[in-house]
Amino acid sequence: NQIISEHLLNFVRQDITIPDYSKVHGTYEFRHALLRDVAYDQMSQIQRRSLHRAVASWLEREHQERLAPVASLLAGHWERAQDNKRTIRFLELAGEHALRSGTFHEAETNFQQALVIAEKMVPPVGAERCARWQMGLGVAAYFLGNLVESRRRLEAALAVLDRRVPATTAETWRRLLLSTITQARHRLLGIRRLSPDDLQRQNLDAATDCYRILSQIYFLHGEPVVRLAYLTFRAVNLGERGGDSVSLARALANLGVLMSLTGFKKWSEWYGSQSVSMAEQQGQYAASAYVRSIDAIRLATNGRPVEALQRSTEALERIV
């Protein structure tokens, strides 16, 4: 460490590097990108891999309590160290962090890169894991306003995580009937919940979110009500198999609105109140804000503008 410090100070005196005070203590950067590139090109491939591996290992130790904010940086180092398994692990983490942070272009980049690397890996990456990355791309595209791409990605993810979205009206009606019967059975006889492990829970939540977001896209695309209803019921049915979750709370909120629009006001009230209560119990402000904003639509549809305004205010309080 003493030798390295002396070299770094010497580089500073020669105006080759400068301290970067915006980062952790002891961080330096080259004054010019050209100097950096020349220095990098002087190293052999073996040296580069070794150094990238050392830097990545050090970053993991330093940030082990909060890896998500540095996941993209870690993915870059592990990729240059030619460790594909660790690379896709941190690309996945970086993509999820970007979605939560609202940096959707970055999320797209990370998930697309993960899919490209996964195609070359032996043994292959699991299909369900790749489907969750497809879902991440679909969510990012949705918030970037590319609804056609979002729909394509989400439908591809569902084909792996659950089942293909029905292509014909007749098949959609059949699926809606079965989903309605399932939901009625849940309400009358109780829910036969699974005991999912973490991976199964991830897949259930991802499929639930896919159905919910797809129903919103179908609405914006002017799809028939039967298709919106099927997707909404399927989202709730799947979510309830895994137990209370943020994904289920959001799906329940959407079903509450659907019930209101179709005249089932008593059930609309039940689903709406369940969604708000569940989101609050999960302790996530973003989910609680979403559920309250959707429930405000339900209340307004039911002719209760004062309560709808109160719900909207509650949603804003959780965002600001």
C-alpha positions as CSV (number, residue, x, y, z in Angstrom):
1,N,0.0,0.0,0.0
2,Q,2.9,2.4,0.8
3,I,4.5,1.7,-2.6
4,I,1.2,2.2,-4.4
5,S,0.6,5.5,-2.6
6,E,4.0,6.8,-3.5
7,H,3.4,5.9,-7.2
8,L,0.0,7.6,-7.1
9,L,1.4,10.8,-5.6
10,N,4.2,10.7,-8.2
11,F,1.5,10.5,-11.0
12,V,-0.3,13.4,-9.5
13,R,2.9,15.5,-9.4
14,Q,3.5,14.6,-13.1
15,D,-0.1,15.7,-13.9
16,I,-1.0,12.1,-15.1
17,T,-3.7,11.5,-12.5
18,I,-5.9,13.6,-10.3
19,P,-7.7,12.6,-7.0
20,D,-11.4,12.0,-7.4
21,Y,-12.9,13.5,-4.2
22,S,-16.5,12.6,-5.2
23,K,-15.7,8.9,-4.6
24,V,-14.2,6.9,-1.8
25,H,-10.9,8.0,-0.2
26,G,-7.9,7.0,-2.3
27,T,-9.6,7.1,-5.7
28,Y,-7.8,8.6,-8.6
29,E,-8.6,9.0,-12.3
30,F,-6.5,9.8,-15.3
31,R,-6.4,13.4,-16.3
32,H,-7.0,12.4,-20.0
33,A,-8.9,9.4,-21.4
34,L,-6.1,9.0,-24.0
35,L,-3.5,8.5,-21.2
36,R,-5.8,5.9,-19.6
37,D,-6.3,4.0,-22.9
38,V,-2.5,4.0,-23.7
39,A,-1.7,2.6,-20.2
40,Y,-4.5,0.0,-20.5
41,D,-3.3,-1.1,-24.0
42,Q,0.2,-1.7,-22.6
43,M,-1.1,-4.5,-20.4
44,S,-1.5,-8.1,-21.6
45,Q,-4.9,-9.8,-21.5
46,I,-3.8,-11.9,-18.6
47,Q,-2.8,-8.7,-16.6
48,R,-6.1,-7.1,-17.5
49,R,-8.2,-10.0,-16.3
50,S,-6.2,-10.3,-13.1
51,L,-6.6,-6.6,-12.3
52,H,-10.3,-6.5,-13.1
53,R,-10.8,-9.6,-10.9
54,A,-8.9,-7.9,-8.1
55,V,-10.9,-4.7,-8.4
56,A,-14.2,-6.5,-8.6
57,S,-13.4,-8.6,-5.5
58,W,-12.4,-5.5,-3.6
59,L,-15.6,-3.7,-4.6
60,E,-17.7,-6.6,-3.4
61,R,-16.0,-6.6,0.0
62,E,-16.2,-2.8,0.4
63,H,-19.9,-2.7,-0.6
64,Q,-21.1,-6.0,0.6
65,E,-24.0,-4.4,2.6
66,R,-25.2,-2.4,-0.4
67,L,-24.2,-4.0,-3.6
68,A,-27.0,-2.7,-5.8
69,P,-25.7,0.9,-6.3
70,V,-22.3,-0.5,-7.6
71,A,-23.7,-3.5,-9.4
72,S,-23.3,-2.0,-12.9
73,L,-19.6,-1.2,-12.1
74,L,-19.1,-4.7,-10.7
75,A,-20.7,-6.3,-13.8
76,G,-18.2,-4.3,-16.0
77,H,-15.2,-5.5,-14.1
78,W,-16.4,-9.1,-14.0
79,E,-17.1,-9.1,-17.7
80,R,-13.5,-7.9,-18.4
81,A,-12.3,-10.6,-16.0
82,Q,-14.2,-13.0,-18.3
83,D,-16.3,-14.4,-15.4
84,N,-19.7,-14.7,-17.1
85,K,-21.5,-16.2,-14.0
86,R,-20.7,-13.2,-11.8
87,T,-21.2,-10.8,-14.7
88,I,-24.8,-11.8,-15.3
89,R,-25.4,-11.8,-11.5
90,F,-24.5,-8.2,-11.2
91,L,-26.2,-7.2,-14.5
92,E,-29.4,-8.7,-13.1
93,L,-28.9,-6.8,-9.8
94,A,-28.1,-3.6,-11.7
95,G,-31.1,-3.9,-13.9
96,E,-33.4,-4.4,-10.9
97,H,-31.9,-1.4,-9.2
98,A,-32.3,0.7,-12.3
99,L,-36.0,-0.2,-12.5
100,R,-36.5,0.8,-8.9
101,S,-34.6,4.0,-9.4
102,G,-36.5,5.0,-12.6
103,T,-33.4,4.9,-14.8
104,F,-35.1,2.8,-17.5
105,H,-32.6,3.2,-20.3
106,E,-29.9,1.8,-17.9
107,A,-32.3,-1.1,-17.0
108,E,-32.7,-2.0,-20.7
109,T,-28.9,-2.0,-21.2
110,N,-28.3,-4.3,-18.3
111,F,-31.0,-6.8,-19.0
112,Q,-30.2,-6.9,-22.8
113,Q,-26.5,-7.5,-22.0
114,A,-27.4,-10.3,-19.5
115,L,-29.4,-12.0,-22.2
116,V,-26.6,-11.7,-24.8
117,I,-24.1,-13.2,-22.4
118,A,-26.5,-16.0,-21.2
119,E,-26.8,-17.2,-24.8
120,K,-23.1,-18.1,-24.8
121,M,-22.9,-19.8,-21.4
122,V,-22.4,-23.5,-20.7
123,P,-24.3,-24.8,-18.8
124,P,-27.2,-22.6,-20.0
125,V,-28.9,-20.1,-17.8
126,G,-32.4,-21.2,-16.7
127,A,-35.3,-20.2,-18.9
128,E,-37.2,-18.7,-16.0
129,R,-34.4,-16.5,-15.0
130,C,-34.1,-15.2,-18.6
131,A,-37.8,-14.7,-18.7
132,R,-37.5,-12.4,-15.6
133,W,-35.0,-10.4,-17.6
134,Q,-37.5,-10.2,-20.5
135,M,-40.0,-8.9,-18.0
136,G,-37.5,-6.3,-16.8
137,L,-37.1,-5.2,-20.4
138,G,-40.9,-5.1,-20.8
139,V,-41.3,-2.9,-17.7
140,A,-38.5,-0.5,-18.8
141,A,-40.1,-0.2,-22.3
142,Y,-43.5,0.4,-20.7
143,F,-42.2,3.4,-18.7
144,L,-40.3,4.7,-21.7
145,G,-43.5,4.8,-23.7
146,N,-42.7,1.9,-26.1
147,L,-45.9,-0.1,-25.5
148,V,-45.5,-2.4,-28.5
149,E,-42.1,-3.5,-27.4
150,S,-43.3,-3.8,-23.8
151,R,-46.2,-6.0,-24.8
152,R,-43.9,-8.2,-26.9
153,R,-41.4,-8.7,-24.0
154,L,-44.1,-9.3,-21.3
155,E,-46.0,-11.8,-23.4
156,A,-42.7,-13.6,-24.1
157,A,-41.9,-13.7,-20.4
158,L,-45.4,-15.1,-19.5
159,A,-45.0,-17.9,-22.1
160,V,-42.2,-19.2,-19.8
161,L,-43.2,-18.1,-16.3
162,D,-46.9,-19.2,-16.6
163,R,-48.6,-19.7,-20.0
164,R,-49.0,-18.1,-23.4
165,V,-51.6,-15.3,-23.5
166,P,-54.6,-16.6,-25.5
167,A,-54.6,-15.4,-29.1
168,T,-58.3,-15.9,-30.0
169,T,-61.4,-14.4,-28.4
170,A,-62.9,-17.9,-27.9
171,E,-59.9,-19.1,-26.0
172,T,-59.9,-15.8,-24.0
173,W,-63.5,-16.4,-22.9
174,R,-62.7,-19.9,-21.9
175,R,-59.7,-18.8,-19.8
176,L,-61.7,-16.0,-18.3
177,L,-64.5,-18.4,-17.2
178,L,-61.9,-20.7,-15.6
179,S,-60.2,-17.7,-13.9
180,T,-63.5,-16.4,-12.6
181,I,-64.4,-19.8,-11.1
182,T,-60.9,-20.0,-9.5
183,Q,-61.4,-16.6,-7.9
184,A,-64.9,-17.4,-6.7
185,R,-63.5,-20.6,-5.1
186,H,-60.7,-18.5,-3.4
187,R,-63.4,-16.2,-1.9
188,L,-65.8,-18.9,-0.9
189,L,-63.6,-21.9,0.1
190,G,-60.3,-20.2,0.9
191,I,-57.0,-20.2,-1.0
192,R,-54.8,-23.3,-1.3
193,R,-51.5,-21.4,-0.9
194,L,-48.2,-22.8,-2.1
195,S,-45.1,-22.6,0.2
196,P,-42.8,-21.2,-2.4
197,D,-39.1,-20.9,-2.0
198,D,-37.4,-17.6,-2.9
199,L,-37.0,-18.6,-6.6
200,Q,-40.6,-19.7,-6.9
201,R,-41.8,-16.5,-5.2
202,Q,-39.7,-14.4,-7.7
203,N,-41.4,-16.2,-10.6
204,L,-44.9,-15.9,-9.2
205,D,-44.4,-12.2,-8.5
206,A,-42.9,-11.6,-11.9
207,A,-45.8,-13.4,-13.7
208,T,-48.3,-11.5,-11.6
209,D,-46.7,-8.2,-12.5
210,C,-46.6,-9.2,-16.2
211,Y,-50.3,-9.8,-16.3
212,R,-51.1,-6.6,-14.5
213,I,-48.9,-4.4,-16.7
214,L,-50.2,-6.2,-19.8
215,S,-53.8,-5.5,-18.8
216,Q,-52.9,-1.8,-18.7
217,I,-51.3,-2.0,-22.1
218,Y,-54.3,-3.8,-23.6
219,F,-56.5,-1.1,-22.2
220,L,-54.4,1.6,-23.9
221,H,-54.5,-0.4,-27.1
222,G,-58.3,-0.6,-27.0
223,E,-58.4,-4.4,-26.6
224,P,-61.8,-6.1,-25.9
225,V,-62.9,-6.0,-22.2
226,V,-62.8,-9.8,-22.1
227,R,-59.0,-9.7,-22.6
228,L,-58.5,-7.1,-19.9
229,A,-60.7,-9.1,-17.5
230,Y,-58.8,-12.3,-18.1
231,L,-55.4,-10.8,-17.5
232,T,-56.6,-9.0,-14.3
233,F,-58.2,-12.2,-12.8
234,R,-55.2,-14.3,-13.8
235,A,-52.9,-11.8,-12.1
236,V,-54.8,-12.0,-8.8
237,N,-55.2,-15.8,-8.9
238,L,-51.5,-16.3,-9.4
239,G,-50.5,-13.8,-6.8
240,E,-52.8,-15.3,-4.2
241,R,-51.1,-18.7,-4.6
242,G,-47.9,-17.3,-3.2
243,G,-49.4,-15.3,-0.4
244,D,-49.4,-11.5,0.4
245,S,-47.0,-9.5,-1.6
246,V,-46.5,-6.1,-3.2
247,S,-47.3,-7.7,-6.6
248,L,-50.6,-9.1,-5.3
249,A,-51.6,-5.8,-3.7
250,R,-51.2,-4.0,-7.0
251,A,-53.1,-6.7,-8.9
252,L,-55.9,-6.5,-6.3
253,A,-56.2,-2.7,-6.8
254,N,-56.6,-3.3,-10.6
255,L,-59.3,-5.9,-10.0
256,G,-61.1,-3.5,-7.7
257,V,-61.3,-1.0,-10.6
258,L,-62.5,-3.7,-13.0
259,M,-65.2,-4.7,-10.5
260,S,-66.3,-1.1,-10.2
261,L,-66.5,-0.7,-14.0
262,T,-68.6,-3.8,-14.4
263,G,-71.1,-2.9,-11.7
264,F,-69.9,-5.2,-8.9
265,K,-69.6,-2.4,-6.4
266,K,-69.6,-4.6,-3.2
267,W,-66.7,-6.7,-4.5
268,S,-65.0,-3.6,-5.8
269,E,-65.0,-2.2,-2.3
270,W,-63.6,-5.5,-0.9
271,Y,-60.8,-5.7,-3.4
272,G,-59.9,-2.1,-3.0
273,S,-59.7,-2.2,0.7
274,Q,-57.7,-5.4,0.6
275,S,-55.2,-3.9,-1.8
276,V,-54.6,-0.8,0.4
277,S,-54.3,-2.8,3.6
278,M,-51.9,-5.3,2.0
279,A,-49.7,-2.7,0.4
280,E,-49.4,-0.9,3.8
281,Q,-48.4,-4.1,5.5
282,Q,-45.7,-4.7,3.0
283,G,-44.1,-1.4,4.0
284,Q,-43.1,-0.2,0.5
285,Y,-43.9,3.4,-0.2
286,A,-43.9,3.0,-4.0
287,A,-46.3,0.1,-3.9
288,S,-48.5,1.9,-1.4
289,A,-48.6,5.0,-3.5
290,Y,-49.5,3.0,-6.6
291,V,-52.3,1.1,-4.9
292,R,-53.8,4.3,-3.5
293,S,-53.7,6.1,-6.8
294,I,-55.5,3.1,-8.5
295,D,-58.0,2.9,-5.6
296,A,-58.7,6.7,-6.1
297,I,-59.9,5.7,-9.6
298,R,-62.1,3.0,-8.2
299,L,-63.7,5.5,-5.7
300,A,-64.3,8.1,-8.3
301,T,-65.9,5.5,-10.6
302,N,-68.2,4.6,-7.7
303,G,-69.3,8.2,-7.3
304,R,-67.2,9.0,-4.2
305,P,-65.1,12.0,-5.3
306,V,-64.2,13.3,-1.8
307,E,-62.8,9.9,-0.8
308,A,-61.1,9.6,-4.2
309,L,-59.4,12.9,-3.6
310,Q,-58.3,11.8,-0.1
311,R,-56.8,8.6,-1.6
312,S,-54.9,10.6,-4.2
313,T,-53.5,12.9,-1.5
314,E,-52.4,9.8,0.5
315,A,-50.6,8.5,-2.7
316,L,-48.8,11.8,-3.2
317,E,-47.7,11.9,0.4
318,R,-45.9,8.5,-0.1
319,I,-44.1,9.7,-3.2
320,V,-43.0,13.2,-2.1
